[in-house]
Amino acid sequence: MDFPSYRARPDDPRCPPLLIPRMRKWAPILRHADGRRFAWVDDVMPMRVRRQALLHRGMLLVKVRPGDGLRWRHVRRLLH
C-alpha cells in the first residue's frame, strides 16, 4: 500500500474529523480487517500511532527490533 498516495473512500472506517488527515495509513488497514481482531507488527511505533490505536479495541501493537525480527515471545503474545 502506497500510503502517501492514499485517497479516502466511502467505505473507510468512520473517525473523528480531526483525525481524517492521519487516517491515510489506518483506513486501508482497518477496512481490510473489517471488524476482525488483528496485530500490527512493526519496528517503529511512534506515540501518535499508539494513541490512535487506543480507539480500536481489536488491535494489538507489537514492536520488534529490526535486528531480531519476530521472536517466539512475540508469537506467544499474539496467540494470547
GROMACS elastic network, one bead per residue, 0.5 to 0.9 nm:
[ bonds ]
;  ai    aj funct       b0    kb
    1     4     6  0.89673   500
    1     5     6  0.88560   500
    1     6     6  0.80972   500
    1    25     6  0.88602   500
    1    28     6  0.82392   500
    2     5     6  0.57945   500
    2     6     6  0.65343   500
    3     6     6  0.51276   500
    3     7     6  0.88301   500
    3    24     6  0.61835   500
    3    25     6  0.56512   500
    3    28     6  0.88258   500
    4     7     6  0.87200   500
    4    24     6  0.73403   500
    4    25     6  0.81485   500
    5    24     6  0.84599   500
    6    24     6  0.58314   500
    6    25     6  0.79197   500
    6    28     6  0.85093   500
    7    24     6  0.71746   500
    8    11     6  0.85380   500
    8    12     6  0.68194   500
    8    20     6  0.88436   500
    8    23     6  0.85991   500
    8    24     6  0.72629   500
    8    27     6  0.79790   500
    9    12     6  0.54715   500
    9    27     6  0.88297   500
   10    13     6  0.85862   500
   11    14     6  0.85828   500
   11    31     6  0.74046   500
   12    15     6  0.88636   500
   12    27     6  0.56162   500
   12    28     6  0.72107   500
   12    30     6  0.78619   500
   12    31     6  0.60526   500
   13    26     6  0.88361   500
   13    27     6  0.61392   500
   13    28     6  0.86679   500
   13    30     6  0.67021   500
   13    31     6  0.63607   500
   13    34     6  0.88761   500
   14    17     6  0.88819   500
   14    20     6  0.89870   500
   14    27     6  0.87776   500
   15    18     6  0.82354   500
   15    19     6  0.64863   500
   15    20     6  0.67658   500
   15    23     6  0.80894   500
   16    19     6  0.55373   500
   16    20     6  0.69299   500
   17    20     6  0.54230   500
   17    21     6  0.84651   500
   18    21     6  0.72456   500
   18    22     6  0.84116   500
   19    22     6  0.53565   500
   19    23     6  0.62193   500
   19    52     6  0.87966   500
   20    23     6  0.50877   500
   20    24     6  0.75218   500
   21    24     6  0.66078   500
   22    25     6  0.68296   500
   22    26     6  0.75971   500
   23    27     6  0.53502   500
   23    28     6  0.85402   500
   24    27     6  0.57341   500
   24    28     6  0.73439   500
   25    28     6  0.66650   500
   25    29     6  0.72212   500
   26    29     6  0.53428   500
   26    30     6  0.60071   500
   26    31     6  0.84244   500
   26    52     6  0.89025   500
   27    30     6  0.52281   500
   27    31     6  0.59278   500
   27    32     6  0.84944   500
   28    31     6  0.50664   500
   28    32     6  0.60906   500
   28    33     6  0.86045   500
   29    32     6  0.51677   500
   29    33     6  0.62116   500
   29    34     6  0.86857   500
   30    34     6  0.62032   500
   30    35     6  0.74163   500
   30    36     6  0.88110   500
   30    56     6  0.89928   500
   31    34     6  0.51055   500
   31    35     6  0.79522   500
   32    35     6  0.85166   500
   32    36     6  0.88432   500
   33    36     6  0.51838   500
   33    37     6  0.70498   500
   33    38     6  0.69359   500
   34    37     6  0.87675   500
   35    58     6  0.77627   500
   36    58     6  0.68896   500
   36    59     6  0.87889   500
   37    57     6  0.80744   500
   37    59     6  0.57849   500
   37    60     6  0.80338   500
   38    58     6  0.62879   500
   38    59     6  0.51553   500
   38    60     6  0.63754   500
   38    61     6  0.88320   500
   38    78     6  0.89262   500
   39    58     6  0.82611   500
   39    59     6  0.55004   500
   39    61     6  0.57560   500
   39    62     6  0.69379   500
   39    78     6  0.71961   500
   40    59     6  0.71666   500
   40    60     6  0.61512   500
   40    62     6  0.60211   500
   40    63     6  0.82879   500
   41    44     6  0.89355   500
   41    60     6  0.83697   500
   41    61     6  0.61834   500
   41    63     6  0.59132   500
   41    64     6  0.69524   500
   41    70     6  0.83142   500
   42    45     6  0.67645   500
   42    61     6  0.79493   500
   42    62     6  0.65272   500
   42    63     6  0.52942   500
   42    64     6  0.59964   500
   42    65     6  0.83126   500
   42    66     6  0.85868   500
   43    62     6  0.83339   500
   43    63     6  0.53123   500
   43    65     6  0.55105   500
   43    66     6  0.59230   500
   43    69     6  0.83929   500
   44    63     6  0.67713   500
   44    64     6  0.79940   500
   44    65     6  0.85731   500
   45    48     6  0.80652   500
   45    49     6  0.61810   500
   45    50     6  0.67327   500
   45    61     6  0.80285   500
   45    62     6  0.84088   500
   45    63     6  0.64980   500
   46    49     6  0.53537   500
   46    50     6  0.65618   500
   46    51     6  0.88186   500
   47    50     6  0.50173   500
   47    51     6  0.61088   500
   47    52     6  0.85736   500
   48    51     6  0.51371   500
   48    52     6  0.61874   500
   48    53     6  0.85924   500
   49    52     6  0.51130   500
   49    53     6  0.60994   500
   49    54     6  0.88814   500
   50    53     6  0.50615   500
   50    54     6  0.66631   500
   50    61     6  0.76425   500
   51    54     6  0.54518   500
   51    55     6  0.77651   500
   52    55     6  0.59165   500
   52    56     6  0.77640   500
   53    56     6  0.53652   500
   53    57     6  0.76985   500
   53    59     6  0.68441   500
   53    60     6  0.82314   500
   53    61     6  0.78698   500
   54    57     6  0.66682   500
   54    59     6  0.83956   500
   56    59     6  0.58405   500
   57    60     6  0.81908   500
   60    78     6  0.77094   500
   62    74     6  0.71249   500
   62    77     6  0.85212   500
   62    78     6  0.82936   500
   63    74     6  0.86285   500
   64    67     6  0.86033   500
   64    68     6  0.71917   500
   64    69     6  0.58612   500
   64    70     6  0.63028   500
   64    71     6  0.82858   500
   64    74     6  0.80307   500
   65    68     6  0.53554   500
   65    69     6  0.58158   500
   65    70     6  0.80872   500
   66    69     6  0.53503   500
   66    70     6  0.87280   500
   68    71     6  0.72086   500
   70    73     6  0.82234   500
   70    74     6  0.61735   500
   70    75     6  0.73859   500
   71    74     6  0.53280   500
   71    75     6  0.65273   500
   71    76     6  0.88555   500
   72    76     6  0.60835   500
   72    77     6  0.85194   500
   73    76     6  0.51355   500
   73    77     6  0.62574   500
   73    78     6  0.86862   500
   74    77     6  0.50940   500
   74    78     6  0.62384   500
   74    79     6  0.87397   500
   75    79     6  0.62001   500
   75    80     6  0.88121   500
   76    79     6  0.51186   500
   76    80     6  0.63953   500
   77    80     6  0.54369   500
